[in-house]
Amino acid sequence: MAGGLIQAWAWRHRRAEAPGNARSHTGTDTMLKILGWAILIIFIIGLLVVTGILKLIF
């Protein structure tokens, strides 16, 4: 019984520290910003291509 309580306490404190989570969170933010800019640029290029094709058709 006491061993289980000590183990549960240790697991809680290991999860509370987790310095690696802070680093991965900033990496995720940076990755999302880059992904957002990439999607925006692809959308603008696609829009220019579509309007260019529409101009050629009409």
C-alpha positions as CSV (number, residue, x, y, z in Angstrom):
1,M,0.0,0.0,0.0
2,A,2.7,2.5,1.0
3,G,4.7,1.6,-2.1
4,G,1.8,2.5,-4.3
5,L,1.4,5.9,-2.6
6,I,5.1,6.7,-3.0
7,Q,5.0,5.7,-6.7
8,A,1.9,7.8,-7.4
9,W,3.6,10.8,-5.6
10,A,6.7,10.3,-7.7
11,W,4.8,10.1,-11.0
12,R,2.9,13.3,-10.2
13,H,6.1,15.2,-9.4
14,R,7.8,13.9,-12.5
15,R,4.9,15.2,-14.7
16,A,4.9,18.6,-12.9
17,E,8.6,19.3,-13.6
18,A,8.8,18.3,-17.3
19,P,11.2,20.9,-18.6
20,G,11.1,19.3,-22.0
21,N,7.5,20.3,-22.5
22,A,8.3,24.0,-22.4
23,R,10.9,23.6,-25.2
24,S,8.6,21.6,-27.4
25,H,5.8,24.1,-26.9
26,T,8.0,27.0,-28.3
27,G,9.0,24.7,-31.1
28,T,5.4,23.9,-31.9
29,D,4.6,27.7,-31.9
30,T,7.4,28.3,-34.4
31,M,6.3,25.4,-36.6
32,L,2.7,26.6,-36.6
33,K,3.8,30.1,-37.6
34,I,5.9,28.8,-40.5
35,L,3.1,26.5,-41.6
36,G,0.6,29.4,-41.5
37,W,2.9,31.6,-43.6
38,A,3.5,28.7,-46.1
39,I,-0.3,28.1,-46.4
40,L,-0.9,31.8,-47.0
41,I,1.8,32.0,-49.7
42,I,0.5,28.9,-51.4
43,F,-3.0,30.3,-51.3
44,I,-1.9,33.7,-52.8
45,I,0.1,31.9,-55.6
46,G,-2.9,29.7,-56.3
47,L,-5.2,32.7,-56.4
48,L,-2.9,34.4,-58.9
49,V,-2.7,31.3,-61.0
50,V,-6.5,30.9,-61.0
51,T,-7.2,34.5,-61.9
52,G,-4.5,34.3,-64.6
53,I,-6.2,31.2,-66.1
54,L,-9.6,33.0,-65.9
55,K,-8.1,36.0,-67.8
56,L,-6.8,33.7,-70.5
57,I,-10.2,31.9,-70.8
58,F,-12.4,35.1,-70.9
